Amino acid sequence: MKRVFLGMLVAGAVASGASAQTLKPGLWELTSQMTGSAEAEKSQAQFQKNMASMSPEQRKKMEEAMAKHGMKMMPGGPGGMSAQMCLTKEMVERDELPAQHGSCKTTRQPRSGNTMKFAFECANPPSSGDGVYTFVSPEAYTVKMNMKMSMKGKPETMAMDGSGKWLPADCGSVKPLQPPAK
């Protein structure tokens, strides 16, 4: 569940960065709210509880691992998560989707007006989904996504509502998102 959620955040951030003509490069804050079955929501709550109860050493290790992928996690509200990601000017200008994170492959349709549709499929853990971005301004977007996966051998469906907000042009200590190794 944790890997799927982090993968969705990565896919969301990068897919949004693929529209160079509208979004600004720099530090972005990504927030999301997940809803689904009672089992899926329980898993999400457990993930947040685990994050909150980590020792300083464990948290540091997790933060370092996430930093290698260009992410910095922050606490979200109930059922929500938040992360910071750095998108460089070059990343945005290349109009590419390095969101094929780990075992996930992301595809997107050409942008139509202020919206862009996308789909993803992941092998480990097996999951798939689709969604749509709505670009509000060069400094903001919203995203709605639906996801199907298996939890404890049972099919589950989850929905995510999220948003991206541009912070400063300087990413500070947050390193740019790295495309997966080929």
N, C-alpha and C positions, 0 to 999 in steps of 0.2 A: 504494500500500500504506500509506504513512504517513497519508494523508488518511482512508483507510478505518479504520485503527486508531484514530486520534484521534477520528473520528466515533463509533466504537463506545464509546470511553471516555465521551464526552459523553453518548451515548444511555444508557449504563449508569448514569451518575451521576444524570441527570435522571429517568430512569424510577424509580430507587430513591427519589428525593426526592419522587415523586408520592404516596407513602403517608404523608400528613401525620399520621395518627393514631399512627404508630409511630416514625418516624425523627426525629432531632433536627436542627434547622437548625444551621449552622456549617460548620467546615472538615472536609472528608472526605478521606481518603486512599483512592485506588482502585488496586488492584493487579490485574494480569492475567497469565496465562500462556497463550501461543498454541501450538497444535500443528496440524500439517497435513502436506501433502506435503513432500517434500524441497525442492522449488522455493519453496514458501511459507515454510518455515522458513529457507531461505537468504535470502529477501527480508527476513524479520524480523531475522535476524542482521546483514544489511547495513545496515538502518535503524539498529540499535543502534550499529554500528560508526561510521556516519556521524555520529550524535549525539555519540559520544565523541570523534571527531576534529575537531569543529568548532572554529574559532578563537573566541576570546572575543567578537569582534564578531558572528560568525555566530550563536553561541549566544544572544547578547543579542537579536538580531533575532528569532530563533525564539521565545524566551521572551516577547518583547513581543507578537508575533502571537498566541501562545497565550493570553496574559493578556487580550487583547481578548475572547476566548471564555470567560474565567473558568477557565482551566486553568494549572497549574504542573506541568511534567514533572519527574520525578526518575528516576534510574537504577533499573532493576529487576535481578533476577537473570538468569541465562542464559535467553533466550527470553521474558523477562518485562518488563513495563513498570509504571511507577507514576506516578500523577498526583495532584495535590491540586486540589480544587474547593470553591468556597464556595456553599452553598445557604442563602438567607435564609429567615426564618420565613414571609414572604409567599409565596415561591416554593413552599415545601412546602405551605402552607395552600391555595393555589390549585388544587392537585391537577391541574396541567397538565403537559403534556409538550412543552417547547420543544425537544425533541430532533430536530426536523425540520431538522437541521443541514445547511446547504448544499443539496445535491441529494438528501438523505435524508428519508424519511418513516417515522416510527415509529408503530406502533399497539400498544395493550396491551389485554389482557382485564381485566375487573374482578378485583380481588384475591380469592383464595379461601384462607381461613385465613392461613397465613404465606407464601403463594406468589403470584406474579404472572407471567403469561406475556406475552411481547411478540414483535413481529415488526418487521422493518425492510426497506426497499428503497431503494437509492441509485441515482441515474442516472449519477453521475460520481465515481469509476469505477463501472461497473455491478456491483452486488453486492446480495445479499439474505441474510436469515437470520432466525433465531428463537432464543428462549431463555426461561429461567425464572429469576426471582429468588426466593431464599428469605430471608425476613427473620428473622434470628436474635434480634435485640433492637433497642431504639431506637438502638443505637450500632453495629450490625453487620448485614451481609447478605452472601450469597454469590450468584454468578451463573454460569450455564452457558449458553453460546451457541454455535450452529453458524452458519457463514457460507459462502455460495457466491459465487465471483467468477471473473473471468478474469484470468490472469497470462500475459503474452506470448502471447495468443491461445488459451490452453488453459484449460479449466474447472478450478478448484481448489476444494477444500473445506478449511475451517479450523475448529478448535474453540477456544473460549476458556473457561478457568475463571478466575473472578475473585472479588474480595471488596471490600467497602467497610467502612471503619472510621472512625467519628466521632473527630475529634481534639478541639480546643477549640471553644467556642461562638464565639470571636472568630476571624474569618478572617484577621486580620493584613493582609498586603499582597496576598493573593489576592482578586481582585474577584469578585463574584457572577456566575454564569453568565448570559449574556445570551441571550434568545430571538432567533431569526433575524428579520431585518427582513422586513416583509411587503411 
